[in-house]
Amino acid sequence: MTSPSLETLTPEVQAQIMRNIASVPTFISLLRASPRFYQVFRDRRNYLLTQLAFNQFHPDIHDDVWTLAKALQFPQPATIDDIYQQIRQFKLVDDDYRHASIPAATIVPLCRIGPTIAWFVEHYRQSSLEVLANLGTQMGLQQDTQTLQSDLFMAERGRLQRAFCRFQTFCCLFAAPQGQECNHEYSHQARHYLCIYTLDEVEELVCIRDYLVRHLWGIFEAMEEQAMQAGAEDAIHKLANACRPWNWFSREAKRYHPSYMDHLMSLGLLFLYELLQSDGLKRAEIVMTNSSPRENFISDAVFNDLDKFYHTDEYDNGFYNGEGEYIGDEVDSLSQGLLWAHDYKIPTDFARASFKGHRDWGYVFWHKDRLQAAGVLAQK
């Protein structure tokens, strides 16, 4: 009698196994190892890919995942009216995805970007908690290093996944096609996208923006250091001269570096992953061949225009509606770090410069236990 194995299970059971896999590499390995599983996959391709895509994310953010899935297929360039209409249609009801079979053209890009977002979540954890640990050393905080550096809590992972999903959605909706000017003013970006979120959710997006800028500055500085040490014959110097009619590292040129960073961020997480994984001449080539001054992207939308829509009739998803009535009943769901930073009061504005230092260690994302381990909550 043949011993039971995965190969001898019924197709229905094999499909049930595949629909609960949350790792793209594991899913691919199973299909390569088993002709039976591959046949079951072929018969249910769109359905199983839909489950795989959503399984990569925290269950509480599936609306945002669905938004991203649709945004990845959004035509470019899009008009503001198109964006305004579409962004309010990106909704799932309860667990609709569990019964959905989304077309491959929509779901395959989401399967691709899921592992990239997972990489950024872990990279953000390591980078930001390192900043927090260094801050603790400088300030003499009593820190529990083991808890501080522990794996992410589910709520933390969900917040970070949500923020990266929304950042990528922002790129899909408002990034200009290569070689074209953006036709969306930052006021439109604030009005039609950022203002649909609550204040703490906006601050999450700003934390992601600051984290990316911090690493892009590091890349720019490393390129300059390498070029200066090797002199004018260095390959990076030659690349800079080929890409730009002026010295990339001059004082005048550096005035434009922040706008170049905005453009690089607008190219999305898949591009930024490739950039952060590269080094040396390859990294310099990616930066310089993709850099162009880019106004009117997320930095301008957040820091220059968002406050105009607060306490107005158009902003009705925050803690107060247009009539000044308090609607933020779910205060317990807010990040403890956010409430601590605002003296346990609901914040009344966006992206304050005074919280730049807090954003560098991701204060809106961390669980109360991690903040206590960092010694933060004992500080005023």
C-alpha positions as CSV (number, residue, x, y, z in Angstrom):
1,M,0.0,0.0,0.0
2,T,1.4,3.4,-1.0
3,S,2.1,5.7,1.9
4,P,0.1,8.9,1.7
5,S,2.0,12.0,0.5
6,L,1.3,15.5,-0.8
7,E,1.3,14.0,-4.3
8,T,-1.6,11.7,-3.5
9,L,-3.9,14.3,-2.0
10,T,-7.0,15.3,-3.9
11,P,-6.8,18.4,-6.1
12,E,-9.1,20.2,-3.7
13,V,-6.9,19.6,-0.7
14,Q,-3.8,20.6,-2.7
15,A,-5.5,23.8,-3.7
16,Q,-6.3,24.5,-0.1
17,I,-2.6,24.1,0.8
18,M,-1.6,26.5,-1.9
19,R,-4.2,29.1,-1.0
20,N,-2.6,29.4,2.5
21,I,1.0,29.9,1.4
22,A,2.3,33.5,2.1
23,S,5.8,33.3,0.6
24,V,6.4,33.7,-3.1
25,P,9.6,31.7,-3.1
26,T,7.9,28.8,-1.2
27,F,5.0,28.9,-3.7
28,I,7.3,28.7,-6.7
29,S,9.4,26.0,-5.1
30,L,6.4,23.8,-4.5
31,L,5.3,24.2,-8.2
32,R,8.7,23.3,-9.4
33,A,9.0,20.3,-7.2
34,S,5.5,18.8,-7.8
35,P,3.9,18.2,-11.3
36,R,0.6,17.5,-9.5
37,F,0.6,20.8,-7.6
38,Y,1.6,22.6,-10.8
39,Q,-1.4,21.1,-12.6
40,V,-3.8,22.2,-9.8
41,F,-2.2,25.6,-10.1
42,R,-2.8,25.8,-13.8
43,D,-6.5,25.0,-13.4
44,R,-6.9,27.7,-10.7
45,R,-4.2,30.1,-11.7
46,N,-5.9,33.5,-11.1
47,Y,-7.6,32.4,-7.9
48,L,-4.4,31.0,-6.3
49,L,-2.3,34.0,-7.3
50,T,-4.9,36.3,-5.7
51,Q,-4.7,34.4,-2.5
52,L,-0.9,34.4,-2.6
53,A,-0.8,38.1,-3.2
54,F,-3.0,39.0,-0.2
55,N,-1.5,36.4,2.1
56,Q,1.8,38.4,2.0
57,F,0.1,41.2,3.9
58,H,-1.4,41.8,7.3
59,P,-5.1,41.0,7.2
60,D,-6.1,44.5,8.4
61,I,-4.7,46.3,5.4
62,H,-6.3,44.3,2.6
63,D,-8.2,47.4,1.4
64,D,-4.8,49.1,0.9
65,V,-3.4,46.1,-0.8
66,W,-6.4,46.1,-3.2
67,T,-5.9,49.8,-3.8
68,L,-2.3,49.1,-4.7
69,A,-3.2,46.2,-7.0
70,K,-5.5,48.5,-9.0
71,A,-3.0,51.4,-8.9
72,L,-0.2,49.3,-10.3
73,Q,-2.4,49.0,-13.5
74,F,-3.4,52.7,-13.5
75,P,-2.8,54.3,-16.9
76,Q,-0.2,57.1,-17.1
77,P,-0.5,60.0,-17.4
78,A,-3.9,60.2,-15.6
79,T,-6.1,63.2,-15.0
80,I,-7.0,64.4,-11.5
81,D,-10.6,63.6,-12.2
82,D,-9.7,60.0,-13.1
83,I,-7.6,59.7,-9.9
84,Y,-10.3,61.3,-7.7
85,Q,-12.9,58.9,-9.1
86,Q,-10.8,55.7,-9.0
87,I,-9.3,56.1,-5.6
88,R,-12.7,55.9,-4.0
89,Q,-13.5,52.7,-5.9
90,F,-10.4,50.8,-4.5
91,K,-12.3,49.0,-1.8
92,L,-13.0,45.4,-0.8
93,V,-15.9,44.3,1.4
94,D,-14.9,42.1,4.3
95,D,-12.9,39.1,2.9
96,D,-14.0,39.4,-0.7
97,Y,-10.5,38.6,-1.9
98,R,-10.9,35.1,-0.4
99,H,-13.5,34.4,-3.0
100,A,-12.0,36.5,-5.8
101,S,-10.2,35.5,-8.9
102,I,-8.5,38.7,-10.0
103,P,-7.2,38.8,-13.5
104,A,-3.5,38.0,-13.8
105,A,-2.7,41.4,-15.3
106,T,-3.7,43.0,-12.0
107,I,-2.6,40.4,-9.5
108,V,0.9,39.4,-10.9
109,P,2.4,42.9,-10.3
110,L,1.2,42.7,-6.7
111,C,2.8,39.3,-6.3
112,R,6.0,40.8,-7.5
113,I,6.0,43.8,-5.2
114,G,4.9,41.9,-2.1
115,P,8.4,40.5,-1.4
116,T,9.9,44.0,-2.1
117,I,7.7,45.5,0.5
118,A,8.6,42.7,2.9
119,W,12.3,43.6,2.3
120,F,11.7,47.3,2.9
121,V,9.7,46.6,6.1
122,E,12.7,44.6,7.5
123,H,15.2,47.2,6.3
124,Y,13.2,50.0,7.9
125,R,13.1,48.0,11.2
126,Q,16.9,47.6,11.3
127,S,17.6,51.1,10.1
128,S,15.2,53.0,12.4
129,L,15.8,51.0,15.5
130,E,19.5,51.5,15.0
131,V,18.9,55.2,15.1
132,L,16.8,54.8,18.3
133,A,19.5,52.7,19.9
134,N,22.1,55.3,19.1
135,L,19.8,58.0,20.5
136,G,19.4,56.0,23.7
137,T,23.2,55.8,24.1
138,Q,23.6,59.6,23.5
139,M,20.8,60.4,26.0
140,G,21.7,57.8,28.6
141,L,18.3,56.1,28.3
142,Q,17.8,52.8,30.1
143,Q,17.2,50.4,27.2
144,D,16.3,46.7,27.0
145,T,18.3,45.9,23.9
146,Q,16.8,42.4,23.5
147,T,13.2,43.7,23.4
148,L,14.2,46.8,21.4
149,Q,15.8,44.8,18.6
150,S,13.2,41.9,18.7
151,D,11.2,40.8,15.7
152,L,8.2,43.0,14.7
153,F,4.9,42.6,16.4
154,M,2.0,41.9,14.1
155,A,0.6,45.4,14.6
156,E,4.0,47.0,13.8
157,R,4.3,44.9,10.6
158,G,0.8,45.8,9.6
159,R,1.5,49.6,10.0
160,L,4.7,49.4,8.1
161,Q,3.2,47.3,5.3
162,R,0.3,49.8,5.1
163,A,2.6,52.8,4.9
164,F,4.8,51.2,2.1
165,C,1.7,50.1,0.2
166,R,0.3,53.7,0.3
167,F,3.7,55.2,-0.7
168,Q,3.8,52.9,-3.7
169,T,0.2,53.8,-4.5
170,F,1.1,57.4,-4.3
171,C,3.9,56.8,-6.8
172,C,1.6,54.9,-9.2
173,L,-1.0,57.7,-9.2
174,F,1.2,60.8,-9.3
175,A,4.6,59.9,-10.8
176,A,5.2,61.3,-14.2
177,P,6.2,58.9,-17.0
178,Q,9.9,58.9,-17.7
179,G,10.9,62.0,-19.6
180,Q,7.6,63.8,-19.0
181,E,6.6,66.6,-16.6
182,C,4.2,65.8,-13.8
183,N,0.8,67.3,-14.6
184,H,-0.4,67.1,-11.0
185,E,0.3,70.0,-8.6
186,Y,1.2,69.0,-5.1
187,S,-2.1,70.6,-4.0
188,H,-3.9,68.0,-6.0
189,Q,-1.8,65.2,-4.4
190,A,-2.7,66.5,-1.0
191,R,-6.3,67.1,-1.7
192,H,-7.1,63.9,-3.6
193,Y,-4.9,61.4,-1.8
194,L,-3.2,62.4,1.4
195,C,-6.4,64.0,2.8
196,I,-8.3,60.8,2.7
197,Y,-6.2,59.5,5.6
198,T,-6.1,60.4,9.3
199,L,-3.3,62.5,10.8
200,D,-1.4,59.5,12.2
201,E,-1.6,57.7,8.8
202,V,-0.2,60.8,7.0
203,E,2.7,60.8,9.6
204,E,3.4,57.2,8.7
205,L,3.8,58.2,5.1
206,V,6.1,61.1,6.0
207,C,8.2,58.6,8.1
208,I,8.7,56.5,5.0
209,R,9.6,59.5,2.9
210,D,12.2,60.6,5.5
211,Y,13.6,57.1,5.7
212,L,14.1,57.0,1.9
213,V,15.6,60.5,1.8
214,R,18.0,59.5,4.6
215,H,19.3,56.6,2.6
216,L,19.4,58.5,-0.7
217,W,21.6,61.2,1.0
218,G,23.9,58.4,2.1
219,I,24.1,57.1,-1.4
220,F,24.9,60.6,-2.8
221,E,27.5,61.2,-0.2
222,A,29.2,57.8,-0.8
223,M,29.3,58.6,-4.6
224,E,31.0,61.9,-3.9
225,E,33.5,60.4,-1.5
226,Q,34.4,57.7,-3.9
227,A,34.8,60.2,-6.8
228,M,36.8,62.7,-4.8
229,Q,39.2,60.0,-3.5
230,A,40.0,58.7,-7.0
231,G,40.2,62.0,-8.7
232,A,39.0,63.2,-12.1
233,E,39.9,59.9,-13.8
234,D,37.5,58.0,-11.6
235,A,34.7,56.2,-13.5
236,I,32.0,58.0,-11.4
237,H,33.5,61.4,-12.4
238,K,33.4,60.4,-16.1
239,L,29.9,59.1,-15.7
240,A,28.8,62.4,-14.1
241,N,30.4,64.4,-16.9
242,A,28.6,62.2,-19.5
243,C,25.2,62.6,-17.8
244,R,25.4,66.2,-16.8
245,P,27.0,69.3,-18.4
246,W,28.2,70.5,-15.0
247,N,30.0,69.0,-12.0
248,W,27.4,66.7,-10.1
249,F,29.3,67.4,-6.9
250,S,29.6,71.2,-7.1
251,R,27.9,73.4,-4.5
252,E,25.5,74.7,-7.2
253,A,24.6,71.2,-8.3
254,K,23.9,70.1,-4.8
255,R,21.1,72.6,-4.6
256,Y,19.2,70.3,-6.9
257,H,19.9,67.0,-5.1
258,P,16.7,67.1,-3.0
259,S,14.6,67.5,-6.1
260,Y,16.5,64.6,-7.7
261,M,15.7,62.5,-4.6
262,D,12.0,63.3,-5.0
263,H,12.2,62.1,-8.6
264,L,14.0,58.9,-7.6
265,M,11.4,58.2,-4.9
266,S,8.6,58.8,-7.5
267,L,10.0,55.8,-9.5
268,G,8.6,53.5,-6.8
269,L,9.8,50.7,-4.5
270,L,11.0,48.2,-7.1
271,F,13.4,50.8,-8.5
272,L,14.5,51.9,-5.0
273,Y,15.1,48.3,-4.0
274,E,17.4,47.9,-7.0
275,L,19.2,51.1,-6.1
276,L,19.7,50.2,-2.4
277,Q,21.0,46.8,-3.4
278,S,23.6,48.1,-5.8
279,D,26.9,49.7,-5.1
280,G,29.9,51.4,-6.7
281,L,29.7,52.4,-10.4
282,K,26.5,50.5,-10.9
283,R,24.8,52.5,-8.2
284,A,26.1,55.8,-9.6
285,E,24.9,54.8,-13.0
286,I,21.4,54.1,-11.7
287,V,21.3,57.4,-9.9
288,M,22.7,59.7,-12.6
289,T,20.8,58.2,-15.5
290,N,17.5,58.4,-13.7
291,S,18.0,61.8,-12.0
292,S,16.2,64.9,-13.1
293,P,14.8,67.8,-11.2
294,R,11.3,66.8,-10.0
295,E,9.1,69.3,-8.3
296,N,5.5,68.7,-7.1
297,F,6.0,65.3,-5.6
298,I,5.4,63.9,-2.1
299,S,7.8,66.3,-0.3
300,D,5.9,69.4,-1.6
301,A,2.5,67.8,-1.1
302,V,3.3,67.0,2.6
303,F,5.3,70.0,3.7
304,N,3.8,72.8,1.7
305,D,0.2,72.2,1.0
306,L,-1.5,69.7,3.3
307,D,-2.4,72.1,6.1
308,K,-4.6,74.1,3.8
309,F,-7.1,71.3,3.8
310,Y,-7.2,70.6,7.5
311,H,-10.4,71.8,9.3
312,T,-12.1,72.3,6.0
313,D,-15.2,70.6,4.5
314,E,-13.0,68.7,2.2
315,Y,-11.1,67.0,5.0
316,D,-13.6,64.7,6.8
317,N,-11.6,61.6,7.6
318,G,-9.3,63.0,10.3
319,F,-10.0,63.4,14.0
320,Y,-12.3,66.3,13.3
321,N,-14.7,66.9,10.5
322,G,-15.3,70.2,8.6
323,E,-17.7,71.4,11.4
324,G,-15.1,70.9,14.1
325,E,-16.9,67.8,15.5
326,Y,-14.6,65.2,17.0
327,I,-14.9,61.9,15.1
328,G,-11.8,60.1,16.2
329,D,-13.4,57.6,18.6
330,E,-10.9,54.9,18.0
331,V,-8.0,56.6,19.9
332,D,-6.9,53.3,21.4
333,S,-5.9,52.2,17.9
334,L,-3.4,55.0,17.5
335,S,0.3,54.5,17.9
336,Q,1.5,55.0,21.5
337,G,4.5,56.8,20.1
338,L,2.3,59.3,18.3
339,L,0.3,60.1,21.4
340,W,3.5,60.3,23.5
341,A,5.1,62.7,21.0
342,H,2.0,64.9,21.2
343,D,1.8,64.9,25.0
344,Y,-1.1,62.4,24.8
345,K,-3.2,64.8,22.9
346,I,-4.6,64.4,19.4
347,P,-2.2,66.1,17.0
348,T,-3.5,69.1,15.2
349,D,-1.3,69.4,12.2
350,F,0.8,67.4,9.7
351,A,4.5,66.6,9.4
352,R,5.8,69.2,11.9
353,A,9.4,70.0,11.5
354,S,9.9,69.6,15.3
355,F,9.1,65.9,14.9
356,K,11.8,65.2,12.3
357,G,14.0,63.5,14.9
358,H,11.1,61.3,16.0
359,R,10.4,60.3,12.4
360,D,14.0,59.2,12.0
361,W,13.3,56.3,14.4
362,G,9.8,55.7,13.2
363,Y,7.9,56.8,16.3
364,V,4.5,56.2,14.8
365,F,5.1,52.5,14.1
366,W,6.3,50.9,17.3
367,H,4.4,48.9,19.8
368,K,4.2,50.2,23.4
369,D,6.4,47.3,24.6
370,R,9.2,48.4,22.2
371,L,8.9,52.0,23.2
372,Q,9.2,51.1,26.9
373,A,12.2,48.9,26.1
374,A,13.8,51.9,24.4
375,G,13.2,54.1,27.4
376,V,11.2,56.5,25.3
377,L,8.0,56.7,27.3
378,A,9.8,57.8,30.4
379,Q,10.9,60.9,28.6
380,K,9.0,64.2,28.3
